[in-house]
Amino acid sequence: MTIANPTDHHNPAQRPWIKMLATAGLALCLASCSTLGASGPSGSAVRSADETSFADTGIQIIDIDGQLINQLTENSRSSRFSEVFDDPGTSPLAIGRGDVLDVVIWEAPPAVLFGATSSALQVSDTAQPSATLPVAQTASIPQQMVGEEGVISVPFVGEVSVAGRQTAEVERAIVDALQGRAHDPQVVVRIARNATKTVTVIGEVAGSRQLPLTARGERLLDALAGAGGTRQPVDQTLVQLTRGSEVESMPLLSVVNDPEQNVRLLPDDVVTVLHRPFSFVALGSVRSSAEVPFDGSGLSLAQALGRVGGLNDRRADVRGVFLFRMEEPESLGALLPPDAMRLPDGTVPVVYRLDMSEAASLFAIQQFEIRDDDVLYVSTAPGADLQRFVSTISGAAFSVIGIANAFSTNNNN
């Protein structure tokens, strides 16, 4: 008697089950074709983004090259404090309304107007040990605040106009008015409290306050020190300077590292200190997708790629490195089309494109600066998707064969 081999593929009893399993395996494979997934849009999808819209605004696609880097660098330089705010230099402060003045008058002996009695000064001298000399009489006038009329009152002189004048001018005016009344008068005028030449420091400082300016010419870091310094780490702090209608901001670390940015302050300047931790987001075919912090000294695209471990060499498209940014139109200048539409906040959505298959790109990424809130995206190479598809099909096929063999063995048993 002949016993049928349970694994014989000619066994008619096995064929229906194998067909059913094969059909199920094929369905699984076809279904897997649409569920392979991806880490984001393909390179071709991003490169054609300028034909689509974002918030009803065309997305600008710009290659990262020498022309772009020069344009962005030029704009970055123009936004520095030293370029936006002029240095007024040092000059004597003019007296303003609201300032408090201290006036002291000396009269040479024998004092007539400001002293009926004379004081004596003992002079140490071996020849005349008991000799005395008369000294000048001093008259201290109570401190006065300069009112709306811009004048103060001086005994035996009357009202003296002081608003808008230097202290030396006021001194000469009082001396001239006392001529013929006082004996060789000398006058010193001092601003006891400066209420009109001040800067305001607010934000993330130890104590928000108004700081008076002096003839020395205080600078930006002087104001921060006078407010007790920042409450946040220096590399996570942004300092904003407002002067009239001009408003500009810079990372505090950049101001510390570049003395030219430590600009001299003017009356009514407002210094605002903000806590601003800088970061960018890396997505797609990089070795580590993450939000990556960086300090205010800046970060190049090369450093950014290094911090996420570089491109995933098994999946990344070297021609598909993109950086998404809401860019200020002034940063691009002539590189931005005249008809480019803007978002409500005035920015333009821009995708900067880099082809890392070119050797020159390695120089470009060293000069291209990353900014806060940038999104770095590396697309997946088309071959990587095909490889994943083949791996999925192969795995599904081996699973079908294994199930068929197991099922056939169970039936024969």
C-alpha positions, 0 to 999 in steps of 0.5 A: 500500500502506498502512503501519500506524502503529506508534503506532496504538492500534488496532493489535491486535498491541499490545493484549495487551502494553499490557494486560499492562503496565497490569496490572503498573502497577496491581499496582505502584500497589496495592503502593505503597499499603501501602509508603508508610511513615511517621515514626511513629504518626498523631495519632489513634493517639497520642490513643487511646493511653490505651486501650492499654497500655504494660508493663501500665500505662495511658498518661496523655494530658494536654493542655498548658495553664495548669493543667498548667504551674502544677502542674509549676512548683509541683512543680519549685519544691518540689524545689529545695534551698532548699525541701527542706533547712532552713538551720540558720544558724551556731552554735558547733560542739559537741565530739564523740567523735573530735575532737582538742583543743588546750588552753593554760593561762595563769597570771598572775605570780607563777606558782605552779602552772604555772611556778616561774620567771618570764619577763620582758618588756622594756618600752620606756620613755624614763623607765625603759629598763631596767624589766622586767615579769613575764609570765604562764606558759603551759602547753601540754597535749599534744593529746588525742582525745576518746574514747568516754567523752567526756572529756579529762585536764587536769593538776591538774584531772583528767578533764573532760567535753567531748563535746557541749559548746562550747569556751567551756563547757570553758574555763570548767569548767577555769578553775573547777577551777583556782581556788585552785590557779593564780594567775588562770588563763586557758584556751583550748580549740581543736578542732585536728582536727574528726573528727565535724562533716564532710561527704563529697564524692564523684563527679566531683570532683578529689578525693573527701574528707571536709571539716570544717565550721567555725563559719562555716557552709560551703555547698554550693559551698564543699564542691565547691571544697574537693574541687577542683571538678568534673571535668566542664563545669558545664552537664553536672553534676548535684549530689545532696545527701543529708541523712538520709533526704532526697535531692534533686538539681539541675543544678549550673548552677542552683545557681550561678545561684541563690544560694538553692540554695547551701544551708548544710551540716550534719554527715554531709551527703553531696554527690555530683557526677554527670556528666549531659549533658542531651538530648531526642530529636525524631522525626516530622514535624520538620525535623531528627530528632535527639538534641539536647543542652541545658545544665542551665539548662533548655530550654522546648518553644519552644526545643526546637522551634526547635533542630530547625528547627520543624515540617515545614510540608509534612507536620506535623499542627499538632494532633499535637505530643506529648511522651512522658515517664516522669513522677513521680506527685507532679509531676502531683498531682490531674491524675493519676487515683487509679487510674493504675498505675505502672511498677516504678520508680514512674513513670507513662508520660505523653503531653503533647498540644499543639494548635498550631493554637490561638494560646494554644499559643504561650504554653504552649510558652514555659513548658513545660519540657523534661526530660532523656530527653524524646521530642518527636514530631510526627505526620504530617498525614493530607493529607500521606499522601494527597499522598504516595500521589497522587505515588506513583501518578502516578509509577507511571502515567507509568512504565507509559506510558513502558514501554508506548511503548518496548516498542511502538516496539521491536516495530514496529521 
